Amino acid sequence: MAQGVLVFAEVAEGGLTALAREMLGAGRRLADALGEPLMTAVLGSGVQEAAQEAVYHGADSVYVADAPALGHYETLPYSAVMAQIAEQTTPNILLIGMGDTGRELGPRLAFRLRTGLASDCVELTINPQTKVMEATRPVSGGNAMATVVIEHTRPQMATVRGKTMEPAARDTSRQGTIVPVTVQLEASPAAVTLVERVKAEAAGVRLEDAEIVISGGRGLKGPDDFHAVLSPCAKVLGAAVGASRAAVDEGWVPSPMQVGLTGKIVSPKLYVACAISGAAQHMAGCGYSKTIVAVNRDPDAPIYQRANIGVVGDYKRVIPAFQKKCEELLK
Amino acid sequence: MDIIVTLKQVPDPEAPKESFRIDDTAMKILNPANVDPVINGFDENAIEAALQMREAVGGKVVAISMGEEGATRALKQALAMGVDEGVLLHDAAFANADATSTAYVLAEAIKKIGTYQLILCGRQASDWDQAQVPSGIAEFLGLPSVTAVQKVEVQGDMFRVQRLLEDGYEVLDVRPPCLVTISNEANKPRYPTLKGIMAAGKKKIPVWNTAELGVDPAHVGNAGARTKVTRLYIPRFEGKCEFIEGETPEEMGEKLALRLRELKII
C-alpha cells in the first residue's frame, strides 16, 4: 500500500534550493497530518551534502541518486530516476516544486507513473475524513481557483508554486536515513543534449531575492521609463525592477523581468506596481507580496482591489517625488 | 518537414474581467456571453513557429484539436493562418476529459497521422493553466520533449531549441521525432489574410471519433481521467485599499514614502 510523502528536492550549486526547502516544509506538514514518514529524493552530481541538508530540513529518509549524468537537469534521465525511486518507495503523495526543473519533470513523471497531477498548486491539505490530498490551484490566470483530488491512482502528485509554502526550519539535531540509489541509465545516445546555458544580464538585484520590487506595465508605453523612472527609484530602495507580461510582449524589457503566471513569482515585503492594470495573470506573480502599492491613473483599475496602498496619479510624477522623499528618509 | 500542431479552443482571455464565468456545479470554465471562443494564445505561437519552420525548410503542417464540434472554428482559423490540414477529434465520450485522457486521444490521433518529425504545442492552455497535456503526449508516444521554448530551428539532423529558464535560457539539441512546447516569447502570431480565410473556408475538416481513432473507451473523457475537480470558485478579495490623498501627484509620491516609513516597510 502506498505510504508516505516523497518530495523531490531540487539542488543548485551543491545545496538545496529555496524551493526545495519549501517543498520539505509542505511535505513535512502533510506527512504529519497523515502520520506517515517524509521521504526526499535528491538527484545530481556531488549532492551528498544536500542530502544531509534534507535530513536537517525534516526528511526521515533521503534517496540519493548521485551520478555525473545527473549533473544538470534533463527530462528523460531525471524522469527515469524519479520513477525508479517512486517505484521503490511507493509514496502516497509526491511533491515537486514548480521551478525550471519541476515544471517539466512533474507532468512527464506523472504520466510515467500513470497517476494524476495537480499542477502549480498554492495550497495543499489533507481531507480529515478521506485522508485524500486536496490540492488548490489558480486557473484561468488566477481568475478562479480549483481544488483537485487524485482519487484512485498513487502517488497523488502535485507541483507547487514557489513562495506559497512555509519553508522547513533547519535543525542539525535531526536524524534520518540516507539511502543511495543505483542509477541505471540507458547507454544509447541521449535524445536531448545541452549545448549551453545563457544567463540573462541581471542588472542590480535579482527579482526573486529582492525585498522590494518596483514593476512597470503597459502604461509605461515604451522601454524608456524603465530606465529613466523605475531604475533610479529602485536603486535608492535597493529594489529589483520587474515588468508585466504586456511590457515583455511589446519587447520593451527582456522576459526574465516578467512577473506573473508565466514569469517569476515574487513575494517581497513591498511591491510597487506602476501603470499596471492588475490582470489576474500578473497578480498570480505578485499576489503574495506583503504590501502591494499601486500607482495608476485609472481609479477603477482592478489592481486597487488587490493593493494595500493606492496612489491615483501619473507614475511619471509620483515616482520621482516618492524617490526623492525616500532618499531623505533613508539618509 | 512534417509538423503536427495541437490546438485548444478556449474562452477569450481578453474578454472583460467582469464577463468571466464558471459553472461551480459542473466544474467548468464557461465562455463569456457574446464573446466568441478563441485559439489558446500559446497555441497560436505554436502555429506561428510551425509556419515559420515550413517557410524555412518546406513541408506540411497539420493541426489537430480535441473538443466539441464548435472547435472546428479554431481549426478553421489555423487553416486561415496557413496550416495545411486540420482534424477535429470529437466524440461525446471525450467530454469531461482531464490532462491524461486528453493526452491519450491526441497521442492516438498523432499515431494515426503517422508521419511527423516535430510536434508543436502551446506551453499551456489559458483556461486551466495545467501545462500537462504536451508532456503526456510525449510520454504516450515515447518521444523526447522540451517545454516552454522561445526558439526552435533545424540544426543538421537535430532541432536546436531555446528553453526558457528563470534566469535566461538553455540551448538544447533534440533528436527528432520530438515534441516542443512554445512560449509567447517565441513570436508574434500572424493574422489570417483574406486569401487565407477564403482558402480555409473551402477546406474540409475531418472529424475522428472513438471508432475512427481506435481508442479504448475506458481511457477517454471522464472514464480515463485521473484527476477530479471537487471545487471551483472565484476568489474574492477584500479590496481594503488605503488611498494616499494629495493635491498633486508629487505630493502623493512624498506622502507615500512617509506612509511606508510609518508602517516600517522602508
Interface residues (C-beta under 8 A of the other chain):
Chain A: T75 L76 G99 D100 R103 E104 P107 R108 A110 F111 R112 R114 T115 G116 L117 A118 S119 D120 E134 T136 R137 P138 V139 S140 G141 G142 N143 A144 M145 A146 T147 V148 V149 I150 E151 H152 T153 P189 A191 V192 T193 L194 V195 E196 R197 V198 K199 A200 A202 R206 E208 I212 L237 R245 V248 D249 S255 P256 L261 T262 K264 K269 L270 A279 A280 Q281 K290 T291 V293 A294 P302 Y304 Q305 R306 A307 N308 I309 G310 V311 V312 G313 D314 K316 R317 V318 I319 P320 A321 F322 Q323 K324 K325 C326 L329 L330
Chain B: P11 P13 K17 F20 I22 M27 I29 D98 A99 T100 A103 R123 Q124 S126 D127 W128 D129 Q130 A131 Q132 P134 S135 G136 A138 E139 F140 P144 S145 V146 T147 A148 Q150 R160 Q162 L164 L165 E166 D167 G168 Y169 E170 V171 L172 D173 V174 R175 C178 S183 N184 E185 A225 R226 T227 K228 V229 T230 R231 L232 Y233 I234 P235 F237 G239 K240 C241 E242 F243 I244 G246 T248 P249 E250 E251 M252 G253 E254 L256 A257 L258 R259 L260 R261 L263 I265 I266
